[in-house]
Amino acid sequence: MGESLSAIRQFVSSASQQAGLDKQAVYKLTLAVDEIAANIFIYGYRDTVPDAKIGIAGQISDGLLTVRLEDSAPAFDPVEHLKTAEFDLDVPIDERIPGGLGIKLAIDNVDAFRYEYLDGRNCNIFMMKRPGKS
């Protein structure tokens, strides 16, 4: 998993630099993608799939950098997970059900996030606005 996450981070860093993102945006996007990717390996595949893979692609448009993670783990929508009753930051910490903070951190650190389930694959889509672009 470590080598895969390192390769994913490198891809995000390279795409971010090509898109002209500033250091803070690169950090936020890398953190977001890394969190979701780690969750896919740890919880989605649960170390039961020896050849577990995550696909990554990037697209630079006039106004956005879009990074897309795809996997074939069981369907899991991070956005819906945050809407569950069990996940509530207003509940005192000692009464909270563990989990979900990494997902919240990931989604809150990008300009837009979208999840799709297509053809048996989870698609996590991260979008960052490019500076000076509309």
VEXNU-30258 format. One record per residue (C-alpha): residue number from 1; x, y, z; residue in one letter. Coordinates in nm, 3 decimals. Each point is the difference from the previous one (the first is absolute). Example, Ala and Ser with C-alpha at 12.3 -4.5 7.8 and 13.67 -1.06 7.14 Angstrom:
[1,[1.230,-0.450,0.780],A]
[2,[0.137,0.344,-0.066],S]
This chain:
[1,[0.000,0.000,0.000],M]
[2,[0.282,0.241,0.086],G]
[3,[0.151,-0.009,-0.348],E]
[4,[-0.341,0.048,-0.158],S]
[5,[-0.080,0.300,0.219],L]
[6,[0.339,0.149,-0.079],S]
[7,[-0.066,-0.036,-0.374],A]
[8,[-0.344,0.159,0.042],I]
[9,[0.152,0.294,0.193],R]
[10,[0.261,0.046,-0.272],Q]
[11,[-0.268,0.002,-0.270],F]
[12,[-0.207,0.260,0.188],V]
[13,[0.304,0.217,0.063],S]
[14,[0.103,-0.009,-0.364],S]
[15,[-0.351,0.070,-0.131],A]
[16,[-0.040,0.284,0.252],S]
[17,[0.323,0.164,-0.110],Q]
[18,[-0.097,-0.034,-0.367],Q]
[19,[-0.335,0.164,0.083],A]
[20,[0.178,0.289,0.174],G]
[21,[-0.145,-0.059,0.347],L]
[22,[0.171,0.178,0.286],D]
[23,[0.174,-0.192,0.281],K]
[24,[-0.302,0.016,0.232],Q]
[25,[-0.235,-0.137,-0.267],A]
[26,[0.248,-0.276,-0.088],V]
[27,[0.019,-0.097,0.367],Y]
[28,[-0.379,-0.002,0.043],K]
[29,[-0.063,-0.203,-0.313],L]
[30,[0.276,-0.248,0.083],T]
[31,[-0.137,-0.042,0.352],L]
[32,[-0.353,-0.056,-0.131],A]
[33,[0.096,-0.255,-0.265],V]
[34,[0.238,-0.178,0.239],D]
[35,[-0.271,-0.035,0.266],E]
[36,[-0.256,-0.149,-0.237],I]
[37,[0.259,-0.229,-0.163],A]
[38,[0.117,-0.128,0.340],A]
[39,[-0.362,-0.066,0.098],N]
[40,[-0.054,-0.196,-0.321],I]
[41,[0.296,-0.227,0.076],F]
[42,[-0.073,-0.036,0.373],I]
[43,[-0.380,-0.020,0.007],Y]
[44,[-0.108,-0.063,-0.358],G]
[45,[0.235,-0.282,-0.080],Y]
[46,[0.065,-0.091,0.366],R]
[47,[0.327,-0.166,-0.091],D]
[48,[-0.198,-0.290,-0.153],T]
[49,[0.072,0.080,-0.363],V]
[50,[0.363,-0.084,-0.078],P]
[51,[0.001,0.201,-0.324],D]
[52,[-0.207,0.291,0.131],A]
[53,[0.039,0.296,-0.232],K]
[54,[-0.104,0.361,-0.014],I]
[55,[-0.008,0.177,-0.333],G]
[56,[0.085,0.368,-0.010],I]
[57,[-0.046,0.254,-0.276],A]
[58,[0.024,0.375,-0.024],G]
[59,[-0.145,0.260,-0.229],Q]
[60,[0.099,0.363,-0.026],I]
[61,[-0.259,0.232,-0.149],S]
[62,[-0.013,0.377,-0.025],D]
[63,[-0.130,0.043,0.352],G]
[64,[0.051,-0.331,0.181],L]
[65,[0.232,-0.280,0.085],L]
[66,[-0.204,-0.319,0.036],T]
[67,[0.149,-0.313,0.156],V]
[68,[-0.195,-0.324,-0.020],R]
[69,[0.061,-0.310,0.213],L]
[70,[-0.168,-0.325,-0.108],E]
[71,[-0.012,-0.334,0.178],D]
[72,[-0.194,-0.324,-0.007],S]
[73,[-0.055,-0.035,0.375],A]
[74,[-0.362,-0.024,0.124],P]
[75,[-0.203,0.315,-0.069],A]
[76,[0.066,0.276,0.254],F]
[77,[-0.115,0.360,-0.036],D]
[78,[0.205,0.226,0.232],P]
[79,[-0.253,0.284,-0.031],V]
[80,[-0.289,-0.220,0.113],E]
[81,[0.214,-0.135,0.282],H]
[82,[0.037,0.352,0.138],L]
[83,[-0.379,0.042,-0.005],K]
[84,[-0.062,-0.299,0.226],T]
[85,[-0.139,0.056,0.345],A]
[86,[0.302,-0.171,0.155],E]
[87,[0.233,0.272,-0.125],F]
[88,[-0.060,0.324,0.188],D]
[89,[0.278,0.238,0.103],L]
[90,[-0.235,0.170,0.246],D]
[91,[-0.016,-0.314,0.216],V]
[92,[0.258,0.004,0.283],P]
[93,[0.316,-0.186,-0.102],I]
[94,[-0.041,-0.272,0.263],D]
[95,[-0.349,-0.079,-0.138],E]
[96,[0.095,-0.003,-0.370],R]
[97,[0.025,-0.310,-0.209],I]
[98,[0.358,-0.013,-0.132],P]
[99,[0.069,0.068,-0.365],G]
[100,[-0.094,0.245,-0.268],G]
[101,[0.225,0.289,0.093],L]
[102,[0.250,-0.082,-0.274],G]
[103,[-0.276,-0.001,-0.259],I]
[104,[-0.126,0.336,0.125],K]
[105,[0.353,0.139,-0.009],L]
[106,[0.045,-0.128,-0.356],A]
[107,[-0.325,0.144,-0.132],I]
[108,[0.044,0.331,0.183],D]
[109,[0.349,0.051,-0.147],N]
[110,[-0.103,0.002,-0.366],V]
[111,[-0.207,0.254,-0.190],D]
[112,[-0.246,-0.270,-0.108],A]
[113,[-0.039,-0.374,0.049],F]
[114,[-0.228,-0.244,-0.176],R]
[115,[-0.056,-0.374,0.032],Y]
[116,[-0.140,-0.231,-0.266],E]
[117,[-0.044,-0.375,-0.021],Y]
[118,[0.038,-0.106,-0.363],L]
[119,[0.036,-0.345,-0.150],D]
[120,[0.083,-0.161,0.334],G]
[121,[0.261,0.262,0.088],R]
[122,[0.019,0.272,0.263],N]
[123,[0.098,0.334,-0.154],C]
[124,[0.120,0.270,0.240],N]
[125,[0.041,0.331,-0.182],I]
[126,[0.196,0.290,0.151],F]
[127,[-0.005,0.348,-0.155],M]
[128,[0.223,0.298,0.069],M]
[129,[-0.040,0.344,-0.156],K]
[130,[0.303,0.118,-0.191],R]
[131,[0.126,0.343,0.107],P]
[132,[-0.085,0.284,-0.237],G]
[133,[-0.227,-0.224,-0.207],K]
[134,[-0.377,0.015,-0.031],S]
